[in-house]
Amino acid sequence: MRVATDAADAETLLAAVPANQRVAVVDARFVGHVHALRLGLTDPRFDAAAIPGAVTARPAARPALTRALRTASDDASNGSVVVGILAERIAEVLDTDLHRPELGELVAEVPRDPQARNEARQAVSVVDDEAIRLRTAVKSRDGFFTTYCISPYSRYLARWCARRGFTPNQVTTASLITALIAAGCAATGTRAGYVAAGLLLLFSFVLDCTDGQLARYSLQYSTLGAWLDATFDRAKEYAYYAGLALGAARGGDDVWALALGAMVLQTCRHVVDFSFNEANHDATANTSPTAALSGRLDSVGWTVWLRRMIVLPIGERWAMIAVLTAVTTPRITFYVLLIGCAFAATYTTAGRVLRSLTRKAQRTDRAAQALADLTDSGPLAEFLARLTRGVRLSGPAAVALVAGALVVGASWLSPYGSWWPALGAGVYVLLSPVALQRPLKGALDWLVPPFYRAAEYGTVLVLAAKADVNGALPAAFGLVAAVAYHHYDTVYRIRGNAGAPPHWLVRAIGGHEGRTLLVTVLAALLTATDFKVALTALAVAVALVVLVESIRFWVTAHKLGAPAVHDEGEPA
């Protein structure tokens, strides 16, 4: 801490601080809560921020802060700045994006006389900033189960972790380890193992809530942390599915098809959420009667909670899985999960289709690019797009739906070893350029990525089931998990404004159309046993490529000081 006598002195002191460090200018007369200063001066998500009497700048905004100080110094020399409000003047003239946190009941003032100072101090004394800090550590919008069954005590666990120096990433890792142990308990196939698995899964979810609350409580946001939180959520849930399938197999019940079906359905639900949100979050004229009706329903409290529960968010879903694991069988657990997720997917997708058809939104180029990236088109689609340049197929979503239905239907209706699935995949490949022929700005174009996801994952599931050989479905589970990781990674990069994965990676793993064609050809050429081996090898190859590149990217982004972000969890 350094004391500056005026703006010129502050500029001199600022120049002496290394350029890679964050700095703050705080008025010596500031009166307010510590948490107000914390919110204004320590949030790593913003390059520049200010509250009354204080302004801060990260390295990227340091030049703007220097210019603002120089302007304030010139004003002072002209007698146009009142002593004691220098920080406010700096904030006014700062020529960069400036974040001003919502303080609510928190006090942050620069009193101009003794009476105002006494009044400010009294205002500080009557407000418990620690209580506010705890309350705001909890997400403002969450599911019923999380809000009423987890957050009332997990926030105190978050504070306990903060006071002992634990980081959100450490809590996130602990949540992952707990969930993996839960999956291992489920894999034992015993009633005691299932009970322990259910309890551990619930505790893993408590830790999953705690890491985000710890990040908000201590303002420890980071790019790496957001990626770990989002990625580990998917890894935990799908690893638990595998554990249930292994446990059922020990008892003589093969539920691998149900486990893979649950993963496919849940992943496709997420892709619907991601695609819809990316297509509309920056659209103009983005209103509709359906959205207006939803807004009116929000004024009726019980309907808000009912609609949040219907979509089966992660809290309700994991609670249901945990209870069913403890008291029933893996088969019943998967049946209920599939029915619940199918209903939730139908409800949310139907609502979004209605919104899209009734609104006259004008989507941006950024949104169209995001949808194209989420489509995950590979070299075959790109080559065909160049050959068919000038050809325009209307209704990309309808084309993607028909193409996907052809390949999945051919796989379902044909015996294993038939060439019909490969023929269907050939048509699928020929129609795949539809996502690249024009920007995806149509009302329903956001459905293109989920249709392609359902087609690719569904084809792998059906062909593995048709192979009817021990180990084929677990191998297919591994392949879909590896590809799904790549698709989730694409989403998290786009969310973090880092762009899509490098083009060479998408080409190296074939794109959705190349992988679908390859799997159908392998099923036609190989025996069931060899097909299982091929699926396993393909799963390992895809996993190695996408994991190595993804980990390298996120660790590098963290080391280079990429803008911190905070993931608020899955949207459904």
N, C-alpha and C positions, 0 to 999 in steps of 0.2 A: 504494500500500500504506500502510495506517495501522495503528499499534499501539495496541490498547485495553488498559486496565488491568483492566477487569472487564466484566460484562455490561451494566451501565448505561452505561459509556463506549462500548462497542460499539454500543449502541442510538443514542447521540448521533451517533457517526461515521456510522452507517448513514443516519440522517435527512438528513445533509448531502450524500449521493450522489443525483444526479438519479434520479427514479423510473423513467425509461426505461432504466436501465442494470442490468446483472447485477452481483451482489455475492456475496462469499464470506466466510465466517468460518472461519479456519484456526487451529488451536491452535499456539502458538509452540513447543511441545515436539514437534511432529509429526516423525516419522522415517519415511521411505518412499521409494518410487520416484517419479520425476517423472511417469512415465506413469500411476501410480495417481492422482496429483493431476489429471492431464489428463482421465482418465476420469471422475473425480468432479466436476470443476469446470467443464468446458468443453463437454460434450455439449449441443448446442442442442435436442435433441429433448425434453428434460424440463424442466419449470418449476422443479423442486426436486430436488436430488440430494445424496447424502452418502456419505462413506467415513469410516472411523475417524479422528477428529481434524479433519474438515473438512466443511462444509456450504455449499451454494450455492443461490441463488434468482434466477430470471429475474424481469423486471418483474411478471409475473402472480402470482408467489408472494412478492413483497416484503412485502405486508401480513402474510402468515402468518409470515414470518421475523421481522418486527418484534414480533408478538405472542409468538413463541417466546422472543425475547431478553428481553422484559419478564418473562415467566414465569421464565426462568433468573435474571434479576436479583432477582426476589422470592425465589426459592429461596436465592440466595447471601446475601441479607440475613438469611435465617432460618438460615443456616449449614448448609444441606442439600446444597450443591454443592461437591465437592472441587476445589480449585484445579488447573487443568491439563486438565480434561475438559469445559470449557464447550461446545465444539462438539458433543460427544456428547449433552449435555443438551438443546441446541437441537434436534438431530435427533429426540430422543425426543418432544418436546412439539410439534413442528411439525404443525399441523393442516391438512395438504394432502398430496396424493399425493407420496410421496418415492421417488425412484429410487435404488437401491443397486446400483451396477455390480458384476458378478462380477470379482473381482480375480485369482483363481487364484493363481499363484505370486508375484504382486506384493505388496510389503510396504507396509502403511499402519498405523502404530501411534502411540500417545501413551505413551511409557514413563513410569513413575512413579518410577523410581530410576535411578541411574547404571548399575547392572548390566543392567537391562532395556534401557537406551539402547544400551549396547555390543552386546548381543545383537541388537538390531534393526538396528544399523548393519552387523554382520557378515552378517545375513540379506540386507540390501540388496546387499552387495558380491558375494554368490555368485550372484545372479540377474541375467541380462542383460535389462533391461526393453526394450531396443531390439529384441532378437530376438523377444520376446513381442509387441511392437507390430507388427512385420512379419508374424508368423505370424497374428495376429488380424485383420490387414487383409484376409485372404482369407476368403471366405464359408465357413462351416462345412459347408454342404451345397451341392454343385455337381455338374455333370456330369463324366464321366470325362475328356473331352478338355480341358475347362477346368482341372480339378484337376491333371492330369499333364502337359499340353502348353503351358499358358498361365501359370497362376499361379506356377509355380516361378521365373519371371523377371519377370513383370509387376509383382509386388509391389515389386521393386527399382526398376522404372520409376516406380511410384507414389511411392516415397520420393524419387527424383531430382526428380520434379515438385514434391513438397512442399517440398524444400529450396530450390527456385528460385522459390517463390511462386506456382506455377500452382494454379488452383482446379479442383475436379472439373468444374464447368460448362465451363471452357475445354477440358478434355480430352474431355468429351462432344461439344462442338462440333467438335473436331478429328477425332473418330471419325466424325461425320456427314459432314464434308467429304471425308474419305478414302473413305468408302463411296460418296458421290456421284461422286467421280472414278473409282472402280472401275466404277460403272454406266456412266459415260461411255466407259471403255475397252471394256467389253462391247458397247456400242452401235456400236463401229467395225466389228464383224463380222469382224475379222481374227484369225488365230491368235495373233499377238503381243498383240493387244488382249485376247483371252480370258485369256492367261497373266498379263498384267499385272493384269487384273481380279481373277483368283483370288488373286493375291498381296496386292493392296490390300485385298480383302475380309477376308483373314485378319489383316492389320495393323489394319484397322478394328476387328476383334473384340478384338485385343490391347488397343487403346485403350479399348474398351468395358468390358473387365475392369478396366483401370487406373483409370478414373474412380471406380468403386465402391470399389476398394481405397484410392485416395487419400482418398476421403471417410471411410473407416473409420480410416485411418492418422492423418489430421489432424483427425478429428471435424468435418469441414465438411459437415454434413448441412443440407439446406434443402428446403422445399416445392417451390420452383422447380426445384432440381436433380433431385429425384425425378421430377418431371413431364418434364423434358427428357430424362432418361435413358430413361424408359419410352417416351416418344413417339418419340424419335429411333431407337430400336431398330426400331420398326415402319416408320418412314420409310425407314431404310437398306435393310431387307430388301425392301420392296415397290418401292423405286426401282431396286434391283438386278434384280428381276424384269423391270421395264420395260426396263432397259438390255439384258438378254438378248434380250427380244422384238424390240427395235429392231435389235440386231446380227443376229439370225436373218433379219429382213426384208431386211436388206442383202444377205444371201446367197440370197435367194429363198425362204425358208422362213417361213411365217406361223405363229407359235406364240403369238399373243396370247391365244387361247382357253385354252391351257395355262397361260400366265402369270396370267391372271385366275382360272382354276380353282385354281392354287396359292395365290393370295392369299385366295380365298374359303375354301378348306379350312383354311388356317393361322389365319385370323381366327375361323372357327367353332370351331376347337380352343381358342383362347384364351377364347372366350365360354363354352365348356363349363367350362374351368378356373375362370374368374372366378365364374360362377353357382354352381357346386358349392361353392366356398370361401366365398362370401358367405352361402349358405344354411346352412352348417354350422359356421362358425367360432365362433359363440357359442351353438350349440344345446346343450340339456341332454340327459342320457341318450344321449350321442352315441357309442355303441359298437356294434360289430357283429362277428360271427364273421369276416367278410371282413377287417375292419381288424385283428382279432387275429392272423389268419394273416399279414397283411403285417408286423405287428410281429415275429412269430416269424422270418419270413424275413430281417428286418433283422439278426438275429444271425448270419446266414451271409454273410460279407463279400462273396463274389463275386456273390451274388444281388442285393445292393444296387446294385452297379455295372451289372449286366446290365439291371436294371429301369430304371435311370436312362438307360441308352443306348437302350433300346427306345422310350422316349417321344420320342426325337429332340429333345432340348432345343436351345437356340440354339447352343451350342458345336458339338455334333455336326452339327447341321443346316448351319451356315455352313461348317464344314470340308468337309462333303460337297459342298455347292454350289461351293465354291472349287475343289476338286480336279476335279470333273466339268466345270466351266467351262474349266479349263486344258487338259484332255486329251480332251474329247469335244465334243459340239455342244449348243447350247441346247435342242434338242428332247429329247435324251437326258437332259440335266440335269433338265428339267421332268418327264419320265416317272419318273425315279428319285425325285425329290422328292415327286411326287404319290403314288407307291406307298408310300414310306416314311412320309409324313405320314398317309396313309389308314390304314395299319397301326397307327401310334402312336395315332391318334384312336380307332380301334376298341378297342384295348387299354385305354386310359385311360377311355373312356366306359363300356365294359362293366364295368370294375372299380368305377366310381363308381355305376353303376346297381345292381350287386350290393350294394354297401355301403348304398345308400339303401333297398333292399328288405328288408335283413336287420337294420337298426338301427331302434330306436324313438325317434328323436330328436324332441324338442319344440322347434320352431323359434320364434324370437322375432319380435316385430313389426318390429324393425329389419331382420332378414333378409328378411321378406316385402316390406318397402318397398324394399329394395335390389333384389330380383328384379323388382318392378314397375317400378322406374326403368330397370333393364337391358332390360326389354321394349321400351321406347321407343314406347309407344302414343301416337298423335296425336289430333287433334280428332275424326276420324271414329269411332274406337273409343270415345272419351269420350262422344260424342253418343249412340251406340248403347247404351252402358252405362247412360246415364240413361233411355233409352226402355225398356230391358229390366230395369230395377231390380226385384229380386225373383225374376228368373229365374236359376237356377243350373245351369250345365252341369258335370257331374262330369268329372274327369280333364282339367284344363287342358292338360297336356302332350300327351295323346292328341289333343285338339281342335286344338292348334297344329300337331301333326304332320300330321293329316289336311288341315287348311286349307292348309298349305304344300305338301303333295304335290299337292293339286288345282291350284294355280296354276302350279307348276313343271311338272307333268305336262301340263297343257293347253298351256303354252308349248312344250314339247318335241314334242308330238304333232301340233301344228297348223302349217300353213304360215305364213310371215310375212304379216301383213296380216289374219289371221283374228281374229274377235271372241271366239273361244273362250278365249284367255288372259285377256281382259278379264272374261269371265263368271266364269272361275275366280277372278280377283282380287276380283270382287264377292262371291263366297261367302267368300273369305278375309277381306274387310272385315267381313262380317256375323258371322263367328265371332271376330273380333279382340277383342270385349269380354270374352272368357273370362278374360283376364289381369287384368281390373279388377273382376270380379264378386265376388270374395272374396279374402282374403289368400292368397298363394302359400306355404302352409305344408305342403303334402302331400309325400309321400316323393319323388316325381319332379317336383315343380313347378319345380325348378331347370332342367329341360330346356326350359321355355317360351322363355326368351330365345334359346338357340342354335337352336331350331327356327325361330323367326321370322327370325333372322339368315340361316340357310341358305335360307329361302324367298325373302327379299327379294334377296339377292345372287345366288342361283341363277336367279331370274326374269330379272334384268338380263343375266346371262351368256348364258342360252339365247336370249333375244330378240335380243341383239346378234349372236350367232352365226347365227341364222336370217335376219337382215337381209342377210347375205352381201354387204356392201359395204365397200370399203376405208375404214378409219377407224372403223367402228362399234365394234369390239372395244376399240381404244385408248380411245375415248370412254367405253365402259362401264367400262373399267379405272379411268379417272379418277373416274367417279361412285361406284363401289364404294369406292375409296380415300377419297374425301371423306366418305362416310357412315360408313365404318369408323373414320375418325379421330374422328368424333362419338361413336361407340360406345366406343372406347377412352378418350376423354376422360371419358365418364360413369363408366367403371370407376375411373379414377385419382382422380376427385373423391370417389367413394364410399370408396375406400381411404384417402384423406386426411381422411376425416370432414368433408368440405366439402359433402356432399349432392349431389344430381343437378344437371345443368345447369338453368338457369332455364326455367320452363314455357313462356315465350314463344318460346324457341329451339326447343323440341321441336315446338310448334305451327307455327312459321314454316317448318320444313322438312318438315312433313307427317306425321311419325311413320312407323313402318314400313309400316302399312297404306295410308296416303295415297300414299307414294312408289311402292309396288308397284302400286296401282291406276293411278296416273298413267302409269307406264312402259308398262303393258299397253294403256292407251287410246291413248297416243301411237303405239305400234306398230301398232294397228289403223287409226288415222286417217291416218298419214303414210307417204309413200314411204320406201324404205330410206335414201335419201340424206338426206331431211329428218329422219328418225328419228335418224340419226347427229348431225346438227346439234342436235337437241333434247336428246339425251343430253349433248352437250358443254356446251350452255348450262346444263342442270340441274346438271351436275358443277361448273361454275364458280360458280353461284349458291350451292349448298350449301357448297362449300369456303370461299367468302368469308364467309358468315354464321358458320359454326362456327369458323373460324380466328380471325376478329376477336374473337368473344366469348370464345373459349377463351384466347387470348393475353392479352386484357384481364383476365380473371379470375385467371390464374396470376401475372401480373406484379403485380397489385394485392394478391393474397394474400401474395406475397413481401415487398412494401413495407410491408404492415401488420403484418409479423412473425408470420404464421401459424405454428403449431407445426411445427417442422422434422420431416420424415419422411425415410426412406431406402427406396428401392425395391430389393428384392432380386432383381429380374429376373423374367422370365416363369416361371410354375410348371411349364411343360412345353416 
